[in-house]
Amino acid sequence: MQRYPRNLIGYGPNPPDAAWPGGAKIAVSFVLNYEEGGENNILHGDAGSEAFLSEIVGAAPWEGKRHWNMESNYDYGARAGFWRLHRLFTGAGIPLTVYGVTTALARGPEQVWAMQEAGWEVASHGLKWIEHKDMAPEEERRHMEAAVRLHAEVTGAPPEGWYTGRCSMNTVELAAEMGMKWVSDTIDDDLPYWHANGETLVIPYTMDANDMRFAVAAGFGGPEEFFQHLKDSFDALYAEGEAGSAKMMSVGMHCRLLGRPGRVQALRRFIEYAQGHAGVWFPRRIDIWRHWAEVHPPVVPDLVPSEMERAEFVAAFGGIYEHSPWIAERAWELELGPVHDRAVGLWNALARVFRSASEAERLEVLRAHPDLAGKLAAAKRLTAESSAEQASAGLDALTDEERAAFERHNAAYTDRFGFPFIIAVKDNDKTSIMAAFETRLANDRETEFKTACAQVERIAYHRLKDLLP
């Protein structure tokens, strides 16, 4: 049994319309990372200074020392950048979600007061602005629990949402286990989606529409590039919303980066541009959670193939290939994951087994299929799947003349090729089936064997489509 946990399909080719409040065509979520006073610093008990996301080119930690330039850079965010952004957003009437590093919040009481007076959501950005990637799950949980306790002391209530940022492979699961309403430690979609627990909403964040790219090598060359990227992102998503598939846009901000006067004007221009469009919603993350919980509540699927034990899997899918449960048995042993919990994904896994089987095994699968409108159908001895399929094409209501024609063609076909005539009846009707009979009787055996196998796969697709998303 091999299982691959990454979800590489998500909502698939037809994502749902978010149905934002008021029929909004796009939700633009501004997020302000408040990290100043929570970064690596020997004053905070760390081994050295911070080296991440600053104006200092090629910054490296100073072990055992305070890095005055680095501290000053972070200090600017708290002393000036925050207030510049606060004036901009309160003036524009747009509420924010703050990703607040808890120790930074504790060292910024006036900023916290201003956040709360403005009606901003203050979510948790972890206890300290440090790397979590090498933490054991137990250690990371202790950090997160300490962050929640301190957050409640500083803000008056525990956080409802979580974003670590410098996260580990366990962060999302831990946040869900701790009962967070939402978590944003992913960048994998333009829409929220429910965590497997059915309670925590994953609200993806962004690394591209993010001012952090002013502080990395492959980043924005200047404010104009930042504005143009935000505008282009907005335009693309707004157009999708106008077409009936509304999405979410996140904008990531840092006080010490975007709060600089040479950059904030680009943000101001973007806000004015977005507010100049009808049907734009500017929610906090918690507002997105409330909307999604009401309009798109979690749905527990009846069948989750990648999580099934062998017996359950074979019982559910052993009949997808007519009377050939061995195909499901072998498919269960493949590397299955979330992509196989949808019809096309599981169809592909089963088809791989069928295609890699010996010719003799595939021939047995072909021979397991009943004749169309044959004796088994007349005696009502078809499988439930075959019975429904034949009925869908009207083969259960043939005239005597039509039934006789089918019997003649069935006999001629089987005599010629050694297996019954197989066609995906859900793609056809009586007329096209009769036409296919005549056309395919002229094929050589190799061609017809391949054609019949392809039709078996097509039948399997239709059967799975009736069971899975």
NUNUVEX-752898 format. One line per field, with one value per residue (C-alpha): x, y, z. Coordinates in Angstrom, 3 decimals, always signed. Layout:
<nodes>
px (X;...)
py (Y;...)
pz (Z;...)
</nodes>
This chain:
<nodes>
px (+0.000;+1.473;-0.186;+0.842;-0.612;-0.177;-3.409;-2.531;-6.104;-7.994;-11.255;-10.241;-11.138;-14.427;-13.907;-17.023;-18.186;-17.267;-20.642;-19.163;-21.551;-23.487;-22.497;-18.932;-16.739;-13.591;-12.555;-9.367;-7.844;-5.088;-2.810;-0.307;+2.523;+3.468;+6.849;+8.803;+10.092;+9.543;+12.468;+15.723;+17.672;+19.938;+17.630;+14.920;+17.082;+18.190;+21.717;+22.145;+20.519;+17.834;+18.810;+15.459;+13.336;+15.106;+16.650;+20.141;+21.620;+23.279;+22.371;+23.732;+23.135;+25.553;+26.110;+26.031;+25.704;+23.005;+22.940;+22.205;+21.271;+18.993;+17.309;+16.876;+15.267;+12.709;+12.271;+11.269;+8.336;+6.994;+7.859;+6.854;+5.771;+2.906;+1.381;+1.674;-0.178;-2.683;-3.540;-3.861;-6.248;-8.373;-8.687;-9.766;-12.235;-10.668;-10.220;-7.167;-6.132;-2.931;-0.573;+0.782;+3.909;+2.816;+6.000;+5.999;+2.418;+3.392;+6.129;+3.762;+0.760;-0.079;-0.037;-2.313;-4.684;-4.780;-5.423;-8.337;-9.817;-9.820;-11.719;-8.830;-8.580;-5.477;-4.503;-1.484;+1.821;+3.472;+5.259;+8.457;+9.442;+11.800;+12.133;+9.934;+11.130;+13.464;+11.143;+9.732;+5.915;+5.887;+8.217;+6.264;+3.014;+4.521;+5.498;+2.024;+0.274;+2.490;+1.612;-2.108;-1.776;+0.226;-2.065;-5.056;-3.221;-2.207;-5.379;-8.047;-8.989;-7.232;-6.608;-9.142;-6.718;-3.122;-0.180;+3.335;+5.038;+8.410;+6.507;+7.234;+5.589;+3.393;+2.129;-1.183;-2.094;-1.162;-3.209;-6.203;-5.729;-5.646;-9.097;-8.186;-11.081;-8.699;-5.063;-3.121;+0.168;-0.404;-0.113;-1.911;-5.186;-7.242;-10.122;-10.434;-11.037;-11.850;-9.172;-9.786;-11.108;-14.130;-13.786;-10.715;-10.785;-7.558;-7.351;-4.341;-1.868;+0.398;+4.114;+3.790;+1.400;+3.579;+5.936;+8.494;+9.611;+11.198;+13.655;+14.621;+16.844;+14.103;+11.799;+10.214;+12.551;+10.538;+7.098;+5.811;+6.415;+4.623;+1.609;+1.492;+1.627;-1.210;-3.241;-2.700;-3.580;-6.717;-7.735;-7.344;-9.343;-11.976;-12.544;-13.019;-15.548;-17.422;-17.542;-19.222;-16.212;-15.356;-12.029;-9.946;-6.856;-4.446;-2.011;+0.821;+2.396;+5.136;+5.388;+9.154;+8.888;+5.678;+5.504;+8.408;+7.294;+8.767;+6.579;+3.362;+2.222;+2.080;-0.199;-2.322;-2.724;-3.780;-6.367;-7.836;-7.828;-9.613;-12.128;-12.901;-14.493;-17.993;-18.429;-15.216;-15.303;-12.480;-12.839;-10.696;-9.718;-12.313;-14.993;-13.980;-14.287;-17.776;-18.929;-17.472;-18.957;-22.393;-22.364;-19.917;-20.118;-17.879;-19.216;-18.064;-17.785;-19.343;-16.281;-12.641;-10.726;-7.232;-8.211;-9.991;-8.691;-8.315;-11.568;-13.626;-11.918;-12.515;-16.121;-16.731;-14.807;-14.400;-17.305;-16.090;-14.492;-17.153;-16.702;-12.977;-12.289;-8.598;-8.201;-9.357;-7.169;-4.051;-5.032;-5.298;-1.597;-0.615;+0.512;-2.915;-3.662;-6.239;-6.091;-7.532;-10.530;-12.143;-13.595;-10.885;-8.101;-9.366;-10.279;-6.638;-5.403;-7.725;-6.882;-3.165;-3.769;-5.899;-3.393;-0.434;-2.213;-1.378;-3.346;-4.904;-6.090;-7.545;-9.280;-10.955;-12.204;-13.680;-15.337;-16.816;-19.051;-22.572;-23.962;-25.891;-29.606;-28.725;-30.057;-28.741;-30.585;-33.785;-33.413;-32.619;-29.289;-27.073;-25.061;-26.797;-24.291;-24.792;-28.547;-28.661;-26.267;-28.218;-31.438;-29.920;-29.626;-33.103;-31.822;-34.368;-37.217;-36.365;-38.909;-38.841;-37.170;-34.491;-33.839;-33.382;-30.917;-28.902;-28.805;-27.529;-24.825;-23.817;-23.394;-21.449;-19.165;-18.406;-17.757;-15.308;-13.367;-13.892;-15.323;-18.605;-19.237;-18.489;-19.395;-19.949;-23.706;-23.866;-22.105;-24.542;-28.108;-29.646;-28.880;-25.214;-24.699;-26.040;-23.823;-20.787;-21.613;-21.409;-18.248;-16.323;-17.204;-14.923;-11.897;-9.058;-8.786;-5.847;-7.632;-10.863;-9.138;-7.700;-11.072;-12.899;-10.344;-10.744;-14.507;-14.089;-12.089;-14.770;-17.446;-15.311;-15.138;-18.930;-19.348;-16.881;-18.464;-21.678;-19.823;-17.197;-16.829)
py (+0.000;+3.331;+6.639;+10.088;+12.813;+15.879;+17.143;+18.055;+18.488;+20.635;+21.831;+20.553;+22.100;+23.585;+25.358;+26.521;+30.097;+31.595;+33.404;+36.283;+38.583;+40.999;+39.122;+40.455;+39.396;+39.204;+39.165;+41.126;+40.198;+42.494;+40.933;+42.866;+40.861;+42.401;+40.922;+43.850;+42.875;+39.171;+38.502;+36.705;+38.806;+37.993;+40.225;+37.623;+34.709;+33.782;+32.793;+35.656;+38.428;+38.255;+37.894;+37.547;+40.071;+43.346;+46.161;+44.810;+43.097;+39.764;+39.909;+37.155;+36.450;+37.993;+35.224;+36.451;+40.096;+42.663;+43.720;+47.415;+47.935;+44.902;+45.972;+49.467;+48.080;+46.164;+49.113;+51.276;+48.966;+49.459;+53.155;+54.512;+51.895;+50.526;+53.942;+54.918;+51.754;+52.231;+55.713;+54.430;+51.590;+53.340;+56.242;+53.887;+52.109;+48.707;+46.324;+44.096;+40.781;+41.118;+38.162;+39.094;+37.488;+37.253;+38.494;+41.400;+42.232;+42.141;+44.685;+46.920;+47.751;+50.997;+49.256;+46.511;+49.146;+50.819;+47.493;+46.682;+50.185;+49.944;+46.630;+44.670;+40.938;+39.975;+36.401;+34.499;+34.563;+32.315;+33.005;+34.287;+35.168;+32.219;+29.058;+26.108;+23.651;+21.705;+21.597;+18.271;+18.300;+18.343;+21.344;+23.229;+22.556;+23.967;+27.135;+27.414;+26.860;+29.482;+31.856;+31.327;+31.984;+35.183;+36.297;+36.067;+38.123;+40.846;+41.113;+39.913;+36.765;+33.780;+33.913;+32.377;+32.082;+31.005;+31.702;+30.716;+31.649;+30.091;+26.870;+23.168;+20.251;+19.861;+23.433;+23.142;+19.905;+21.323;+24.482;+22.331;+20.107;+23.209;+24.224;+27.189;+28.336;+29.034;+28.503;+30.161;+28.273;+27.273;+29.061;+26.396;+27.894;+30.980;+29.735;+28.525;+24.852;+22.745;+20.840;+17.110;+17.626;+19.402;+22.250;+24.295;+26.375;+26.589;+30.130;+30.151;+33.006;+34.493;+34.838;+36.671;+39.548;+40.175;+43.014;+40.431;+40.431;+43.820;+42.009;+38.966;+38.598;+37.568;+40.326;+43.578;+46.081;+48.954;+50.163;+50.335;+46.612;+45.928;+47.988;+46.405;+42.910;+43.646;+45.242;+42.337;+39.803;+41.749;+42.084;+38.359;+37.317;+40.016;+38.761;+35.234;+36.598;+38.349;+34.983;+33.393;+31.941;+34.442;+34.010;+35.427;+37.631;+37.961;+40.852;+40.305;+43.307;+44.006;+47.201;+47.623;+46.981;+48.393;+51.040;+52.873;+56.096;+55.097;+52.001;+52.879;+55.040;+51.945;+50.321;+53.473;+53.434;+49.801;+50.396;+53.273;+51.099;+48.199;+50.498;+51.973;+48.681;+47.556;+44.263;+44.141;+42.765;+43.601;+40.982;+40.014;+36.340;+35.678;+37.173;+34.715;+31.877;+32.985;+33.272;+29.925;+28.156;+29.493;+29.218;+26.355;+24.186;+21.128;+18.072;+14.640;+12.407;+8.959;+7.373;+8.353;+5.742;+6.680;+6.157;+2.814;-0.526;-3.214;-5.087;-1.904;-0.599;-3.797;-4.000;-0.462;-0.591;-4.272;-4.098;-1.078;-3.514;-6.127;-9.197;-8.364;-7.422;-8.217;-4.838;-3.017;-5.275;-4.316;-0.648;-0.484;-1.304;+1.679;+5.063;+6.514;+9.939;+12.759;+12.984;+9.468;+10.401;+11.909;+9.997;+10.725;+10.037;+6.620;+5.848;+6.413;+4.124;+1.306;+1.867;+1.584;-1.879;-2.909;-1.591;-3.283;-6.646;-9.465;-9.802;-12.977;-11.132;-8.287;-10.794;-12.297;-8.842;-8.425;-11.841;-10.952;-8.372;-9.391;-9.137;-5.953;-6.681;-10.382;-13.348;-12.180;-8.903;-10.715;-12.919;-9.859;-11.371;-8.400;-6.629;-3.539;-1.367;-3.091;-3.096;+0.649;+1.365;-0.619;+0.981;+4.441;+3.765;+2.270;-1.284;-2.549;-1.438;-2.831;-3.920;-7.557;-6.524;-4.501;-7.306;-9.773;-7.427;-7.100;-10.875;-11.322;-8.721;-10.091;-13.570;-12.385;-10.228;-12.921;-15.523;-13.159;-11.841;-14.275;-11.719;-9.788;-6.435;-3.756;-0.093;+2.645;+2.894;+6.113;+7.817;+6.371;+5.514;+2.603;+4.098;+4.870;+1.481;-0.339;+1.807;+0.954;-2.740;-2.585;-0.455;-2.481;-5.845;-4.799;-4.319;-6.811;-8.519;-6.457;-3.194;-4.421;-5.739;-2.266;-0.653;-2.946;-2.301;+1.450;+1.061;-0.941;+1.942;+4.380;+2.314;+2.344;+6.141;+6.457;+4.072;+5.993;+9.317;+8.089;+7.353;+10.056;+13.808)
pz (+0.000;-1.127;-0.403;-1.692;+0.517;-1.720;-3.267;-6.855;-8.101;-5.577;-7.082;-10.518;-13.884;-12.678;-9.340;-7.535;-7.666;-4.304;-4.250;-2.293;-0.411;-2.580;-5.709;-5.503;-8.388;-6.288;-2.638;-1.948;+1.392;+2.670;+5.267;+7.354;+8.893;+12.233;+13.176;+14.599;+18.028;+17.443;+15.100;+15.924;+18.395;+21.339;+23.384;+22.712;+23.794;+20.269;+19.275;+16.832;+14.868;+12.175;+8.511;+6.744;+4.816;+5.293;+3.256;+3.987;+0.935;+1.716;+5.394;+7.602;+11.297;+13.744;+16.252;+19.828;+18.803;+18.199;+14.539;+14.809;+11.139;+11.170;+14.393;+13.031;+9.900;+11.927;+14.280;+11.322;+10.678;+14.192;+14.582;+11.145;+8.616;+10.675;+11.241;+7.587;+6.569;+9.387;+8.115;+4.548;+5.340;+7.914;+5.502;+2.741;+5.053;+4.403;+7.364;+7.559;+8.953;+10.937;+11.137;+14.560;+15.965;+19.565;+21.202;+18.741;+19.698;+23.368;+22.606;+20.630;+22.824;+21.028;+17.664;+19.019;+20.394;+16.964;+15.220;+17.459;+17.398;+13.594;+13.722;+12.283;+12.865;+14.814;+13.958;+15.225;+13.370;+15.916;+19.173;+17.542;+13.969;+13.637;+11.550;+12.530;+9.873;+12.164;+15.152;+16.254;+16.321;+20.131;+20.271;+17.642;+19.470;+22.669;+20.772;+19.276;+22.583;+24.226;+21.382;+21.973;+25.702;+25.193;+22.361;+24.694;+27.328;+24.876;+22.770;+25.188;+23.245;+21.696;+17.939;+15.568;+12.655;+12.178;+9.880;+10.895;+7.633;+8.392;+8.965;+9.222;+7.481;+10.571;+11.005;+9.162;+10.942;+14.332;+13.744;+12.803;+15.854;+18.061;+16.820;+14.641;+12.485;+9.634;+8.706;+5.875;+5.709;+2.088;-1.259;-3.278;-4.528;-5.341;-3.191;+0.394;+1.057;+4.084;+5.922;+6.216;+9.749;+8.256;+10.760;+9.833;+6.664;+4.695;+3.285;+0.951;+1.207;-1.476;-2.099;-5.404;-4.560;-1.565;-0.675;+0.516;-3.107;-2.502;-0.216;-2.295;-5.346;-7.777;-6.591;-7.661;-9.266;-7.837;-6.778;-10.350;-10.833;-7.561;-8.607;-12.061;-10.615;-8.198;-10.981;-13.378;-10.672;-9.818;-13.482;-14.162;-11.110;-11.603;-15.153;-13.843;-11.372;-14.165;-15.951;-12.926;-11.112;-8.386;-6.631;-3.808;-4.038;-1.133;-0.753;+1.714;+3.440;+5.996;+8.016;+7.436;+3.678;+2.247;+4.975;+3.308;+1.594;-1.746;-1.893;-0.114;-3.018;-5.243;-2.686;-2.511;-6.300;-6.229;-3.498;-5.502;-8.636;-6.892;-5.202;-8.603;-9.665;-8.772;-6.978;-4.921;-1.371;+1.060;+3.823;+6.746;+6.881;+9.575;+7.299;+4.599;+7.118;+8.148;+4.546;+3.525;+6.541;+5.646;+1.863;+1.276;+4.404;+4.529;+2.741;+3.863;+0.775;+0.867;-0.741;-0.295;-2.320;-1.162;+2.487;+2.087;+3.273;+0.621;+1.245;+1.328;-1.822;-3.772;-2.598;-3.857;-7.136;-7.972;-10.416;-12.358;-14.784;-15.440;-13.207;-12.817;-9.182;-9.641;-11.340;-8.202;-6.057;-8.002;-8.205;-4.413;-4.256;-6.445;-5.137;-4.458;-3.032;-3.074;-6.865;-6.988;-4.865;-7.957;-10.892;-13.447;-10.961;-9.917;-13.518;-14.427;-11.650;-12.731;-16.398;-15.611;-14.174;-17.133;-19.685;-18.016;-17.747;-20.130;-23.330;-21.967;-18.843;-20.879;-23.141;-20.093;-19.144;-22.615;-22.423;-19.025;-20.710;-21.750;-25.262;-25.899;-25.590;-25.420;-23.503;-20.129;-20.540;-21.472;-18.413;-16.232;-15.220;-15.987;-13.321;-11.990;-13.839;-17.189;-16.790;-16.142;-18.995;-21.553;-20.386;-20.847;-24.570;-24.806;-25.277;-22.753;-24.979;-28.423;-30.967;-32.035;-35.280;-33.457;-31.003;-33.839;-35.533;-32.339;-31.946;-35.527;-35.077;-31.668;-33.105;-36.145;-34.036;-31.440;-34.166;-35.856;-32.858;-29.977;-27.544;-27.342;-28.957;-26.349;-26.585;-24.034;-24.467;-22.403;-25.302;-27.850;-28.786;-30.676;-34.063;-33.414;-31.767;-34.837;-37.064;-34.911;-35.176;-38.961;-39.021;-36.476;-38.029;-40.886;-38.584;-38.253;-34.874;-33.573;-34.323;-32.810;-29.685;-29.090;-29.827;-27.421;-24.681;-25.154;-24.854;-21.646;-20.214;-21.317;-19.591;-16.429;-16.602;-16.735;-13.828;-11.676;-12.627;-11.020;-7.755;-7.309;-7.920)
</nodes>
